[in-house]
Amino acid sequence: MIHDHEYALLGGINRAKVGRYLSVAAAAISALVMLCVLALWDVAKALGLPPNIPPAVLSLIGAGSIFTVLYWFLDRHAWKWAPVGGWLKAPDLSGEWDCQGTTLAPDGSVAFKWSGTVKIVQSWDKIRVRLTTSTSGSNSLAAALVCDEADGFRLLYNYRNDPRVGKPELQTHRGFAELVFSPDRSTAEGEYFNGHGRFTFGTMKLVKGVA
């Protein structure tokens, strides 16, 4: 089964540093909530009510639990918000992209053209790049996202490509692709190189939001 995988974020905020920030925030929030619970406990005693805090409630407001919630929220949602994403330098590339590819001959001439759909599934710490064409499909195995202030965001990944059933002339192979995204992240251009079963190379152009 294919799963999303971690990716390196080069030029962005170090994930370990973000984890430390979240730990501090979780400890502060846990302490504040605990003070509120204890204050309510004192009020209950003053009113003659039996103060009883279930252990489950105390575990839910512990720093560890709050850290888990904060990390999940950042990983799934908050990193996509412009202020947060700008600080993290982690662009949101998720979505579907129309892909127009050109396979080149060794002399640089056009061997043939092909088209497909690229679907990028991304969170703050995981990603998967899925390319589907009429003859095959590929999934990324590892990736790195580079924050390049001169050229834009650069996505590098290697992948495994498997031919569709009924395409005996094609072979499973592995390859590498590099894509550079425009500043508004609506288009991208790049190159790919195949090996280990199919020795081809060429270029790709992506446009977002075209099924």
N, C-alpha and C positions, 0 to 999 in steps of 0.2 A: 504494500500500500504506500502511495506517495504522500509525504507529509511536508508541511512548511518547515523550513530550516532556518537556523540563525544566519545572520549576515554581518560582516564587518562594516562598521561605520567610520570611515576615514575622514578626518577633518571636522567631525561633529563633537559634541560633548561626550566625554568618556562615560560609558554606562555604569562603571563602578562608582564614579563620582555622583551620578544621578541617584544611584542606590543609597549612597550615604546621605544625600539630601532627603530622600524619602524616609530613611530611618530616623533622622532628626525630627521630621514633620510627624511621623507616626508616634514617636515618643511624646511629643508636645501635645498632640491631639488626645492620646491615651490619658495623659496626666490631666488635661482639662476635663475630659469626660468623667474621669474618676472623681475629680473634685465636685462635679455637678451631682454625681450619684451619691457621694457622701453627704452633700448638702441636703439632698432630698431625704436621705436616711435620717439626718438630724431633725428635719421638719416632721417626718413621720413619728419619730420618738416624742417630739414636743406635742403632737396631736394625740398621743396615746395609742397610735397604731403600731401593730407589731412589725418592726423593721426586719425585713428578710430579703437579702439579695441572693438570688440563685447563683450557684457557681457558674452556670452557663452564661449568665450575663457578664460576670467578671471576665470570663475567657474571651467573650466577644469584644470587649473594650480594651483588651491587652494590646500592647504595642505590636506584637507579631501579627495579630489578626488585622489590625488597621494598616500595617505595612502591606500585607497581601492585597487588601482592597485598593489601596493607593496605587500599587504597582499594576494591578489588573486594569484600573481605570486609565492610567497613563498609557499602558501598552495597547489598549483597545480603542481609546477615544481621545484623550487629551493631547496626544502627540500630533494629531491631525489639525488642531486649532492653530491658526496662524501665529499668535504670539509664542505659544509653546514650541511649535515646530520650528519657528525661526530661531529660537534660543537653542534647541537641540541640534539644529542643522540637519534634520532628518526629513527630506521631502516626501510627500505622499504621492507615490507613483501607482497606487492601486487603481484597478479598473480594467476595462477592455480597450484594446488598441487594434486598429486596422494595420496590418503589416504587409508591405510590398517589398519583396525581396528580389535580388538579382544575383544569380550564380555566375561567377566569372571563370573564363578559361585561363590557363597558365600565362597566356600572352596579354591578359588584361581585357580581352574582348568579352562580350556578353555571350555566355553559353545558353542560358535560358532564364526566364522570369517566373516567379511564383508569388502566390499571395496566401495570407492566412490571418489568423486572429491571435493576438497575444493577450493573455489574461494575467495580470499581476495581483497576487494576493499578498497583502503586506500589513504587518503591525509594526510596533516600534522595534521589536527585537527579532522578528521572523519575517520571511518572505518566500514566495515561490513564483517562478516565472513559467507559465504554461503556454507553449506555442502549438497551435493546431492548424494543419493544412489539409488539403484533400487527400494527401498520400501518407501522412505521418503525424506524429505528435511528440513533443518533447517536454521534459520537466527539468527545471534547474536543480542542481545537486549542492552547489555552494555559490556564494555571491559576496560581493563587496560593493558598497555604495560610497562614492568619493564626492566630497563637497569641494568643487573646483570653482572658485570665485571668478576665474578668467573665462572658462569655457562653459560652465554650468554643471549640473549634477551628472555624474558618470556612473553607470551601472555596469559592473563586470560580473559575469557568471559563467560557470560551465554546466553542461546539461547532458542528458541522455535522451536520444531520439529513437523511437520505435516506429517501424512502418505499420500501416494499417493492414488488416487481414486482406489477402488477395493482391498484395504487392510483392511478389517473390523476387523482383529485380532489385528491391531495396534491402538494405541490411541495417540492423541495429548498430548505432554508432554513438560516439561521444564527441562533444565539441565545446567551443568557447565563443562567447559573444561579448561585445563591448558596445554600449549605447550611450550617447550623449543627449541629454534632454534640454529642450529650450527653456529659457528662464520662466516662462509661464506654464511649463510642463504640459503643453498641449501636443507637442511633436517631439520626435527623437530620431536620430540617425546613428548608424553604427555599422559594424562589420562582424562577420562570423567566420570561424574556421572549424572544419570538421576533420576527424581522424578516427582511428580504431574502428574501421569498417566502411567509411565513406570519406574519401579524401577530396573535399570540395571546399570552396571559400567564396565569399561574396559580401554584398552589402544589404542593409535593411533600412527601411524608412517606416516610422510609426506615426499614426495620427490617432489621438485619443477620442473615444466616444463613438467610433464607427464600428458597428457590429459586422 
